[in-house]
Amino acid sequence: MKDCKKFETTIGRTKVIVETGKYAGQANGSVLVRAGDTVVMCNVTMSKQPKPGQDFFPLSVDFEEKMYSVGKIPGSYKRREGRPSDQAILTSRLIDRPLRPLFPKGFFHDVVVVCTALSVDYDIAPEPIAMFASSCALTISDIPFAGPTGSVDVACVDGEYIINPTVAEREKSTIDLTVAGTKDAILMVEAGAKVVSEEVMLKAILFAHEHIKKQVEFQEAMARSLNVQKTDKVEYYVIPEDLTKDVREFSTSYIEDVMSYTDRHERDAREEEVDKIILDHFAEQYPDQEREILDVLYKIKKEVMRRKIIQKGIRPDGRKTTDIRPIWCETGILPRTHGSSVFTRGETQVMNIVTLGTASDAQEIEGLSLETEKRYMHQYNFPGYSTGEAKPLRTPGRREIGHGALAERALVPVLPSQEEFPYTIRAVSEVISSNGSTSQASVCASTLSLMDAGVPIKAPVAGIAMGLIKDEESGKVAVLTDIQGLEDFLGDMDFKVAGTKDGITAIQMDIKIKGIDENILRTALEQARQGRLHILQLMSEEIAEPRKQLSPFAPKIESFTIDPDKIKDVIGSGGKVINKIIEETGVKIDIEDDGLVMISSTDQDMIHRAKEIILGITEDVKVGKIYTATVEKIMPFGVFVKFCYNKEGMIHISKLSKERVEKVEDVVKIGDEIEVEVIKIDEKGRIDLRLVAKQQ
C-alpha cells in the first residue's frame, strides 16, 4: 500500500482520479480510473521476449464489459459473460487504433492491454475513460511507448460542443464523435452525425484536440512523479546495414520497373518475378535471411510509390490524386430478396441484400448501454475469394464487425422512424471483390438496396476513403481520393467519410504516422465531399429514389396506436386473447409499451381483420352506438350476445321487437349475426342492448 499513488485531473466536467500501485501489482502497468461512479481498471503486460520468427507487432486489446458494473446478471444459460458484444469489440478497436502507431519499429514483443469496466454510471460513458486509462497504464509502465495519448467523446448540442456528454446530451446531439491523439497531432477519429457540414465536424475535432493536450500533459506529469523508466531489456528486429545496402544497390531499379506497371495484375506478376530474381541473387551471400531481404524490398517499394505520388502526382494505377476509379452499379438483381444491389468501384465490388422483418425481429442487445434492441442491422462479410485467396470461411472477426458498424452508422441518420416505417431492417454486405475501401462501397451498396427495397430513406448516402502520403523530409503532402489496397498498405492514412449531398453522416480515420494537422484534415474533408457528390450522381442514374412498392415477398405491416391502458385487454389472461386473434387470422402481432401496435402478414385481408378485432377490443362502448353482435346464449327472458370480439351484453326479450315477443327463438337463434344498439351501461359495467330492426 505504501506504493499507492493517486493523481487527480478533470476531463470535460468530470473529476477523474487515477490510482496506481494498489491493485494488479504483477502487471507491467496498472491503473484504476475513477470518473464519478464510472470505474475502469486497465492492466498492460509485455512478454519477456518475442516469439521466434515473429514478423509483426502482436498487440492485443480487450475491453471487458462486466454486467455487474451496471447491476445486471448476464442473460446467458451459464449466467456469466461470454463472447464480447459488438459494442465491446468496437470499443477494443477504438482503444487499439491510436496506441498501435506509437510502439517502436521492430518491436515484436507481445503486448496485451485489458480494460475492464467495473462500475458504470450511464451518464459517464466507460469507453472514453477506458481509452484514457489504456494510455495511462502504458505511460507508467516500463513498456516502450511513444505516448501518452488523450481520448474524448464530443457532442454538439444547440451549436455548443460538449466533452464526454451525458445520455440526454447524446440524444440531442447532431454528432457522436470520438477523437484520440497526442499533444502534437490527431491519431484517430470515429464519428456518426445527423448530416452535418465539414466545417462543423472539423471544429469538433479541433475542439477535442485541445482537451486531448490537457490529458497528455497530466500523464506526462504523472510519469515524472512516478519516475517511470522504460525497460532496456527489449529485443528489436533490426536489419543488418550491409544487407540493406547491398539489397538496395541491386534491387532499386527492379522495384522501379515493378512500380511502373499501372495494371495491378501485371504489377503483381512482375513483382513475383522480381522478388524471385532478387532472392536467388542473394541466396548464397545471405543464407537464411529471406525475411530481411523481403523487408528491405518492402521499404524500397514504399519509397518508390510515395516518391512518384509526391513528386509527379501519379498513383500506382496511373490516376491523379483526386481521380476516382470507374464506378457502375445495379439494383434488383435477386428476385426473391426484398432489396438487392451491387456497387462496383474499380476492382472493389460489394453485393448488398436488404431483408424487411417485423418488430419482433429486432436484434436484442445485452451490454452496458441502455439500448436493448436494434431495428436496423448492417452486417459485413469478407470471404477469402474476394482477394483471390483460398481461405476457409470464418465467423466475422473484429475487422468485419467494425466495417459493418461503420456502414450502419453512416445510414442510421437517413432511415425512417419506426412510426413512419414499422419494419426491422437487416442489410448484409457481401464483399465479392476487394481492392481497397470495401467499407465505403458497402455504404453505397446498402443505400442502393434500401431504395430497391422501398425503404423511404430521407436521402441517399455514399462513402469514400481518402489516403495520405507525407514526406517527412520535405514536408510535402498528397491527399489521395478513393485509395486502393496498395495505397492503404503503403500510405500514411485511411480516412473514410460517408454522407449525403448535404453533409456528413459518418467518419473513421486511422493514422500510421504520428498524426496530422488541421490543413490536412481540411483538404481531406473537401476532397471527400467532392468525391461523394460524384458517386451520388452515378448512383442516382441507377436508382434516384426509393421504390414506391415493397417486394411482394416482403411482409405487409400495418401500425396504429391504442390506449396503453388497454394493452392488457388485447393480450388477455396468459395471452389467451392475443393468441386467439393470431390463431384466427394467421398474422403476427407486436405491441409496444407505448401502445403502438404492428400487425404483419402476407395476407392484407387478415391484417385488416386483426386490426378490426383489436380496435374493437380497445374501443370504449358508448350508449347510442350500433354494433354487430353474435348471439351466444338464449334464455327465456332474453338473449346474450358478444360484440367487439370480447364484449358481452344482453337484449331483454322486450327489446327484441316493438311487437310483443312470445319466445326469444321466434326472433333470433344461436350464431345469428345481428345489429344491436347500446341503451344502458350500469355502474358494474353491464351492458343493456336492443335489437336494431333490419330495413325492409
N, C-alpha and C positions, 0 to 999 in steps of 0.2 A: 504493500500500500504506500510505502514511502516514495515510490517512483511515480505515483499517480499525479498527473498534471491536468489542470483544467484551463481552457482558453475560451474567451467569450468574444463574439462578434455579432453583427447584425446583418441579416440578408433580407433586403426589402424592408418589411415592417416587423420582422420576427427576430427576437434574440435567439442566437444559436450558441450552444455550449459544446465544445469538443473535448472529450475526455480521452486520455491515453495512459497506458501503464497500469491500468486497474484490471482489465479483462484480456483474455486470449493472449497470454504472455508468450506463447511459443510461436506466434506468427511473426513474420518479418516486420510487419507494421499493422497496428490495430487501433481503431478509434471507435468511440461511441459518440454519436452526434445527436444532440437533443435540440429540436426546434419546436417549442411549445410542447404539446403532448405527442408529437411525432418523434420516434426514436429509431435511428438506423445504426446498426453496427457494421463496420467494414473491416475485413481482415484480408491481408495480402501476404502471399507466400511465394518463395522462389526456390526452384530446385538447386541442389548444390553444384550440379554440372549439367551441361546439355546432353541430350541423348546422342549416342554415337551416330554420326552421319546426318544429324539434324540439319536441314537446309532452309528452315523458316523459323520465324519467331512464334512460339506456341503460347500465345496469350489466351487465357480462358477467363471469361467474366460471367458471373451469375448474380442475378437479383432474385432473392428468395422472398416470396410472398407468404408469410406465416399468417394463417387465418386467425390465430389467437390475437394478432395485433389489432383486429377490429372486433374482437369478442365473438367470433364465429367458430363453429365446429365444421370441418370440411364435410361436404355432402357425399363424398365417395363411399363406396362399400366399406373400405377399411377405416374410414374416418381419419385419414391423415393426408397431408399434402402429397401429391403425386407429380405427374408431368406438369411442368410450368405452364401457366396460362399464356395466351398470346401476348397479353399486356406485360407479363413478366419477361418474356423473350424480347419484346420491343424495348423494354427498359434496359435489359442487359446490353442490347445493341447500342443504346444511347450512351451508356457508361463506357463501352468499349471504344467507340469511334474517336473521341477526342484524345484518349490515352495512347492508342496504338502508335501514332506517328512520333511520339515523344520518347520512345525507347531507342537506345543506341543501335547504329548499324552493326550487323554481325553479332548481335546479342541473341543467342538462341536457347538460353535457359528457359525452362517452363516457368511462367508467372501465372498465378491464379488469384483472381480478385473476387471475393464473395461479399456481397452487400445483403444484409438481412433486415427486413422491416420488422421490428419488434413491437412497435406501438404506433398506431396511425390515427391522427386527427384528420378527418376528411378535408378540413379547410387548410391543412398544411400538407400538401402532397408529398409522399415519400420519395418520388422519382428524382426531382432536382436535389433533394437532400442526399440521396444515395450517390448521385454524380459528384457532388461536393465532397462527400465522405471518402469516395474512392481516391480522389486526388490527395486528400489529407493523409490517408493511410500510406500511399506510395511516397509522399513527400517526407514523412517522418521515418520511413523505413530505410534500410540500407540498400535497397534495390536501385540500380541505376535508372534514373528517370529525369527527363529534361523539363519537368513541370515547374511549379504547380499549374493546374488549370482551375478555372471557375466555371460554374454552370448555373443558369437561371431559366425559369419559365417566364414568359411575358404575355400579358393580356392587354387588350386595348378596349377600354370602356368609355364611351362618350368622348372619344378623341384623346383620352389620357392613358398613358402606358403604366402598367402595374407589374411589379416584380412578384413572382410566386403568388398568383391570385388565389382567392378562395373559390369554393364551388359556385357560389352565386355569381361571382365576378366572371368566372369562366363561361357560365351560361350566357351572360350578357355580352361577352367579348366578341369582337369581329376577327380576332386572331387567336391562335393557340400555338405559341412559339416556344421552342427550346433552343438555347444557344449555349455553346461551350467554347472556351478559348483560353489562351494565355494572356499575360498582360500586354503583349505586343500585337496579337492578331487573333482573328476568329478561326476556329478549327472545325466546328460542326454546327449545322443549322438543321432543325427539323420543325416543320410548321404546317398547320392547317389554317385556312382562312375562309371567311364568308365573302369571297370575291372582293379583295382589296387591291389598291393600286400598288405599283412597285415602290413608290415613294413612302407610303405608309409602312410597308414591310421593311424597307431599308432603314428607316428611322427607328423602328422597333429593334432591329438587330444591333444598331449602333448604341441605342439606349441600354440594351442588355450588356454590351461590351464594357460600358462604364462601370457597371456593377460587378462584372467579372474581374476587372482590375483590382477592386477592393478585396475580393475573395483571395486573389493571388497574393496580394500584399500581406494579408492576415496569415496565410500559410507559410510564407517566407519568414515572417517574424516568429511563428511557432517553431519552425525548423531551427532557427538561430537559438531560440530559448532552450531547445532540447539538445543543441549541439549535435545535430544529425551528421553522421559520417557515412558516406556511401562505400560499400564494400569494394575492395580491390581484388577479391577472390572470385573473379568472373572470367570465364573463358570467352574470348571473342573470336569469331570466324574472320580470319584475315587472309587475303590472297597474297602470296609472295610477290614482291616488287619485280623480281626478274621475270617471273612468269607473265605478269601483267604487261611488262614492257615488250617481251617477245611476241606475245599474242597480238598486242595492238599493232606492232610493226607489220606482222604478216597478214593480219585479218582485216584491217580497216577498209582497204579497197574492196575486198569481197563484200563486206557489210554494206558499203555504199552502193554496190551493184544490187544487192538484195533489196535495199530500200528504194531503189529507182522503179521497181515494179508497182504499178498502181492497182492491178488486179490482185485481190487478196489470195486467190488460189494459186496464181502463178508465183506470187511472192512467197507463199508458204512452201511451195515445191522447191523454189530456188534456195530458200533458207535451209531446207533439209539437206540439199546437196552441199551447200557451203559449209554447214556445220560438220558434215562428214569429212569434207576435204581438210578442214582445219584440225579436227580431232585426229585424223590419220597422220597429219603432218607432225603433230606434237606427241604422238603415241610413245615414241622411244625417248624423247627428251624429257617429257613429264609423265612418266607412267603413273597410273592410279590417281591422276589429278584431273580427270574429265570434268568433275563438278566445278573446279576452279576455272578451267578453261571456258566452260559454258557460261559461268557467271561474268567473266570478262567480256564475252561476246554480247551478253545481255546489256552490259553497260555501254558498249560501243553502239549497239542498235538504238538504245535510248538516246544517246548523244547525237547520232546521225539524224534520227527522226526529229528531234527537238530543234536541231540546227536548221534543218530545211524549213520548219514552220516559222521559227523566229526570224531567220534571215531572208527567206524568199516568200513566206506566206503560203507555202504549198504543203498540203497534208498528204499522208501516205497514199490515199486513193486519188490524189490529184485535185481535190476540192480546195476552194479558198476557205478562209476561216469562218465565213458566215454562210457558206453553202449548206443546204440540206439535201440528203440523199433522196433519190426518186421515191415517190410515195404512190401507192394505189391501195384501194380498199373496196370491200364488197359487204353486202348485208343479205340476210335471209337465205343463207346457204344450207341450213339444216331444217328440213321440213317439219319435223315433229317437236323441235325445241320451241320455246316461247319467244326467243330472240337470239340471233346469231350474227357474227361478223368476222371478218379477217382484216387486219390492218398490217400493211407491209411498208417498211421504210428501209430501203437498201436490202441487206440480207437479214434484217430483223423482221420476224413475222409472228404475229400473235393472233390466235383464234380465240374469240370470246363467246361464251354462251350464257344467256340470262334465263333463269327459271323464276317464275312467279308462284308464290305459295300463300297460304293463309297466315293469320296472326299466330296460330299455334306452331307454325314452322320457324318462328324466330329463334335465333341461337341463344341458348341460356348461358349466362356468364357467371362464373364463380371466381371472385378475386377480391382485391382490397378496395375497389371503386364502388360507388353507389349504383353503377349501371348493372342491371340484372339480365338484360337481353338486348339483342341487336336485330333489327328488322332489315338491315342491309348488310350483306356479307360479300366481300370481294376476296377471292382465293386465286392464288398464282401457282402454277406448276411449271417446272423447268426440267424436262427429261433430257437424258444424255444425247438422244438423237438430234436435239436442236443445235448442237455444236459438232455433230458428226462423230460423237464418241459412243463406244459400245459399253455403256454403263447400265447396270440393272436399276430398275425403278426403286426409289426410296421414299419413305414418308417425308413430308415437307420439312426442310431444315430452317434454321434461323433466317437465312437469306430469303427463302421463299415466303416465309411469314412476313418479313419486313417489307418486301416488294408488294405483297398483296395488301398490306396495311396502308402503304403509301398511296396506291391506286384508290383504295377505299376512301381514304381521307380526301383525296382530290375530288371525288364525286359526291360525297355527302352533302356539300352546300347547295347542290342543284337538284337534289331529289325532292319529290313532292312529300308533303306531310302525310301522316297516316290517315288523317281525315280526308285529304284530297285523293289519296290512292291507297286503299286499305290492304295492300299486299306486302308480304315479306318478299324481299328480292335477293336472289343469290346470283352473283356474276362470277364466272370462272374463266380465268385467262390461261390458255394452254399455249406456252411458248413452243412453236414448232420449228423455228429457225432463229438463231441468235448471232448477232454481231454488234452488240452494244445497245444500251438503252431499252431493254425489254420492259422495264417497269413503266416507262412513259408510253411505249407502244401499247401496253396493257390499258393505260388510261384512255387512249384514243379508241382502242377496240371496244372497251366497255361502253363508252359513250355511244358508239355506233349500234351495238347490240341492245342497249337500253332503249334507244329510239326505235329500233326494229321491233322490239317487244311491245311498243306502245306506252312505255313509261313516260308520263308527262314531265320530263326534266325541264328545269327553268331555262337552261342554256347548255349547248354542247361544251365539253371540256376537252382540251388537248394538252399533251405534255411533251417536253423536250429536255434533253440532257446537254448541259454545257460542260466544256472542259477548259483546262488551263495549261499553258506551257510558260514557265517563268525561268528566265536565265538569271541566276543569282549574281553572276559577274557583271553583266551589262545592265541588269535591271529591266531589260526588255520583257514585255508580256504579250502573249497572244491568247485571246479568249476564243474558244472553238465552239461553234454551234453544231449540235447533233453529233456528238462524239460516237465513234465506233469502238470496237473492242480493243484494238491496239492502242488507240489514243487514251483510253481509260487505263489500260495496263501500264503504259509508259509515261502518262501525264501526271499532273500535279493536283487535279481537282475533278470531282464528279459532282456537278451541281444540277439537280433535277428541278424543273419548275413546271407546274401544271396550273391551268386556269382557263377561264372563258375569255371572250374578246374584251371583256370589261375589267378583268383583274385576276389576281392570283387566288387559287384555292388550296395549293399545297406546295411545299418546298422541302427538298432534302439535299444537304450539302455535306460532303466529306472532303477533307484536305489532307494530302500526303506530305506536304511541306509544312513549315512552321507558321502557317496562317496566311490570310490575305487581308488586304486593306479595303477602305471604302471605295476607292476608284475602281478596283477590280470587281467588287460587288455590283456597283452601279452599271458598269459595262456589261457584265454577265446578265443582269436582270433585263436590260434593254434589248440585248441580242435575243434573249429567251422570249421576250414579248413579241418581237418581230417574227421569230420562228413559229411561235404559237399561232399567230394570226394567219401565217401562210398555211399551216397544217389544217386549221379550222376551215379555211376556204376550200381546200381539197376534200375534206370530209363532207362538207355541205353539198358537194357535187354528187356524192353517192346518196346521202340522205340528209335533208335540210332540217327536218323537224320530226318529232315522234309520230308514229303511225296512229291513225285515228281509231283503229280497231285492234283489240288484242288478238293473239293467236287463238284459233278455235280450240286448241288443245290446252289453253290456259284456264284455270278455274275462274268462274264468274263470281264476283263478290259484291254484295250489297251491304252498305253500312248505314246505320241510323242510331239515334240515341234514345234511351229510355231513362226514366227516373231511377237513379241509383238505388233508391229505397225499394224498388220493385224487382231488383235482380233476384232476390230470394224467391219471389213468386215464380219467375221463369225457370229457375233451377229446380225448385221443389225439394221436398224432403229426400235426402240421399240422392239427389239428381234425378228423381223419378220423372218430373215434368219435362225437363230438357231432353232426357234420354228418349222419352216417348215421342217428342217432336222430331228428333233425329231419326228414330225408327220409322215414323210415318212418312217423312219426306226424303230421307236419304242425304240430307245436307250436313254440312259441318258448321257448327256454331261456336263463335268465340265472343266472350263478353268481358269487357274491361271494367275495372273498378269504378271508373267514372261514368259508366252507363253506355259506353259505345258498344254496339252490337254489330258483329260482322258475320254474315251468312254466306257460305260458299258452296258451290256445286257446279257441275257441268250442265245441269238442267235449270234453266231460268224460271220455269213454271214452279218448280219445287222451292226455289228461293223465295218467290212471291208468296207461296202458300205458307212457308215457315215464318215469313215476316208478318203476314196477317195474323197468324196464331199468337206470335209474341206481342204484337201491338194489342191484340185482344186481351191477352192476359194482363198486360200492364195498364190497360185503359180503366179509368175511373167510371163506374156505371153511373149514369145520370137519369134522373126522373124525366120522363117525357121522351126519351130516346128509344128508337126502334132497333131491335137486334134480330138476327137469325138464330133460332134455337133448335135443339133436337130434343124430342120427347124421350125422357129416360124412364119415368115411372108413373103409373096411373093408379090413383086412389079414388074411392067413392066421392070424396069431397073436392077433388081437383087433380091437377097434373104437375109433376115436377119435370123441369126442363134444364138443359145445360146450354150455355151460350158463352161466347168469348173464350172458348176452349175449356176453361176450368171454373166458370162461374155458374152457380145454381140459383134457380128461382122457382116460384110456384105460381100457377094460374088457378085461382079458385074456380070451381065449376060455374059460378055466377058470372065470371069474366070471360067465359069461352064464347059467349054469343049474347046479342041483345035479346034474343028469344030465350025462353025457358029451356034448359037442357036437362033431360031426364037422366041420361048416362053419359059419362065422360067419353066412352068409346064411340058414341054416336058422332063425335066431332073429331077426335084425334086418336091415333094409335101409336104404340111404342115405335120409335125410329123415325116418325114423321119429322120433317123439317118445316118449321112454322115461323111466322113473323110475330114478334112479341113487343109490347111497349111496357117500359118500366113505369109503374104507377106509385110505388112507395118503397122506401128503404127505411126499415125501423132502426132503433138505437142499437140493436145487436147485429146489424148488417144484413138482416134477412130481406130478400127482395121479392116484392109482390109484382106480378105481371098481369097483363090482359092480352088475349089473342087479338091480333090485328086481322080484320076480315079481308079476304082476298077480293081484289077488284074484279067484277064480272066483265 
